[in-house]
Amino acid sequence: MGLDQLLNLDPVGILTIVLRCVVVYFVLLGMLRLAGKRELGQMTPFDLVVLLIIANAVQNAMVGPDTSLSGGLIAALTLITVNAIVNRTILRSGWLRQQVEGSPTLLVNNGILIRAHLVQEGLTEDVVLQALREHGVEDLQHVKMAVLEVDGTISVVPADAQSSRTRRRIRGHKPDL
């Protein structure tokens, strides 16, 4: 394939690839959001296989019959651009951040498991106890707080941890973009 063939791009074909990529991006984002925080936080070999199969399955949906180098590059550029726009938009919108990323979930409060939250997040008591051990806490009674973070990790605050307070309320600031 010569350079002249590579640069001979059909505008309708480009728009079709861009539109398909945007649709696939948002559908997959929604599906991953519905899968839950914990699914994204710890990837098993089975999850990796599913991820690879999904990538292969949606590749054709994004570029259609165009298997050219230019078609692949347009798809990649579109996905990177859409992802950058979504990330910048999320930084500026608390509501959208909540919808896309979710919010932390309290799992243990003062040594007591909050079973309703475990069920809501699809977690078992064993998973929480494993996270406690990973944080060096042997017994649930020694936990002030355990939180399922938006990235799927479990943060643990031991009961004997020192707490500090700020002198004034710290307001979030918008980063320079």
Helices and strands as residue ranges (DSSP letters): H 3-7, H 11-35, H 37-41, H 45-63, H 69-92, H 94-101, E 105-109, E 112-113, H 115-121, H 125-134, G 140-142, E 143-148, E 154-158
